[in-house]
Amino acid sequence: MDDNSKIMDLAYEAGSILLENGAEISRVDETMRRIAGHYGVDDESFFVLSNGIMATAKGFARTKFIPIKGASLDKVVAVNQLSREVTEGKCDLEQLEQRLKKIRDMRHKPIWEQVAASAFGSAAFCIIFGGGFADCLVAFIAGLVLWCYLLYVGSQHLSRIASNITGGLLATVICGVMYKLGLGTHLSNMIIGAIIPLIPGVPFTNGIRDIANEDYIAGITRLLDALLVFFCIAMGVALAFLLDETVAGKMQLMENLAAAPETAGMFVQLIAAFVGTLAFAVLFGVPRKYYLDSGLCGMLGWLLYLILVRHTDLSVPFVVFFATAQVAFTALLLSILRKCPVTVFLICGIFPLVPGAGIFWTSYNIVANEYSAAVGTGFVALKVTVAIAFGILAVMELNGKNRIGRLLTRKKKESKKRKKHAI
């Protein structure tokens, strides 16, 4: 194998690892070009889609289908750091090959950590959506069982579609059974918290970012993938209510979302947002050193949401837009300070704002033959989704061509110069 082919192979491997584990299209393309260009391959051509990469150069041509998998953002961070070291001249070809192999072989988070994250995340989001402490306990149990099911049954024996449908069904049935046994007081809050681990945060967020970067094919594909998962979760919830109606002989009547007094306080809500966001940092494989940063990002977004909801007359979509912009801006600043991809903080940070309640109520209203109500709740969920998309797009456009990063870097250099002159 000549040097050009080896360089392209290594660049291709770096891009494949990124794409498999939750990186946006622009980062995959930029990383491959950076590696190939540094080692002297100037006539390369890369074309990246949501599930495939095509690469050509003199004497080299390769294409590969890359199936959509769950996110392991620690691998994205590792490849991103490695590409920085390559461009700084700290890594030769042999070292690059060895490092990429180590990154490829990195293990997922321990099973106990994933299961605990799903349980605590479900409990935290139950509180965010107004559940009391008893509801929180039920959501905790449902989230724990759900993730065990996904690890040992869904991911190994079922397709993604079947896994999401049955996962939504299982979480809803667990909450329904415990509610009938007298555990918990707000069934709707419990179910919404329990199904949160199924929400497709990675394809949804990356789809928006890809569209912002004018990668329209990949962006639309990823958003459709996220929409399919939302539909599958809704179908699972609906099947659970149909099953309950068949067994009990009547439809389970649902109360509207209610905020339990013991969890409605600002302090409890912010702690829940922090824990819930941190839980998704675990599930998405964020490096442990960024757990607290991820939790802070989600908590600040939820703080602004609560302030605007409780102290202004803004409609929910506008509140969500501003809160999402807050999350995106915080994620951007953290990515610059920590020198890692903004995706690490953004994907986890927006979760408190995701319209999980809209998915639940739309499913329930359809099963209950309340079609006008289903259209209403579905339309509200759609408006919230659009508000999230525009909130992310606004901040990404503000940072076009890394304006904020360059500004902070320039100010940092000026500050160092002033200190040097002062000495």
Stockholm file with secondary structure:
# STOCKHOLM 1.0

chainA/1-423         MDDNSKIMDLAYEAGSILLENGAEISRVDETMRRIAGHYGVDDESFFVLSNGIMATAKGFARTKFIPIKGASLDKVVAVNQLSREVTEGKCDLEQLEQRLKKIRDMRHKPIWEQVAASAFGSAAFCIIFGGGFADCLVAFIAGLVLWCYLLYVGSQHLSRIASNITGGLLATVICGVMYKLGLGTHLSNMIIGAIIPLIPGVPFTNGIRDIANEDYIAGITRLLDALLVFFCIAMGVALAFLLDETVAGKMQLMENLAAAPETAGMFVQLIAAFVGTLAFAVLFGVPRKYYLDSGLCGMLGWLLYLILVRHTDLSVPFVVFFATAQVAFTALLLSILRKCPVTVFLICGIFPLVPGAGIFWTSYNIVANEYSAAVGTGFVALKVTVAIAFGILAVMELNGKNRIGRLLTRKKKESKKRKKHAI
#=GR chainA/1-423 SS CCHHHHHHHHHHHHHHHHHHTTCCHHHHHHHHHHHHHHTTCCSCEEEEETTEEEEEETTEEEEEECCCCCCCHHHHHHHHHHHHHHHTTCCCHHHHHHHHHHHHTCCCCCHHHHHHHHHHHHHHHHHHTTCCHHHHHHHHHHHHHHHHHIIIIIHHHSCHHHHHHHHHHHHHHHHHHHHHTTCCSCHHHHHHHHHGGGCCHHHHHHHHHHHHTTCHHHHHHHHHHHHHHHHHHHHHHHHHHHHHHHHHSSCCCCCCCCCCGGGCSHHHHHHHHHHHHHHHHHHTTCCGGGHHHHHHHHHHHHHHHHHHHHHCCCCHHHHHHHHHHHHHHHHHHHHHHHTSCTHHHHHHHTGGGSCHHHHHHHHHHHHTTCHHHHHHHHHHHHHHHHHHHHHHHHHHHHTGGGHHHHHHHHHHHHHHHHHHHHC
#=GC SS_cons         CCHHHHHHHHHHHHHHHHHHTTCCHHHHHHHHHHHHHHTTCCSCEEEEETTEEEEEETTEEEEEECCCCCCCHHHHHHHHHHHHHHHTTCCCHHHHHHHHHHHHTCCCCCHHHHHHHHHHHHHHHHHHTTCCHHHHHHHHHHHHHHHHHIIIIIHHHSCHHHHHHHHHHHHHHHHHHHHHTTCCSCHHHHHHHHHGGGCCHHHHHHHHHHHHTTCHHHHHHHHHHHHHHHHHHHHHHHHHHHHHHHHHSSCCCCCCCCCCGGGCSHHHHHHHHHHHHHHHHHHTTCCGGGHHHHHHHHHHHHHHHHHHHHHCCCCHHHHHHHHHHHHHHHHHHHHHHHTSCTHHHHHHHTGGGSCHHHHHHHHHHHHTTCHHHHHHHHHHHHHHHHHHHHHHHHHHHHTGGGHHHHHHHHHHHHHHHHHHHHC
//
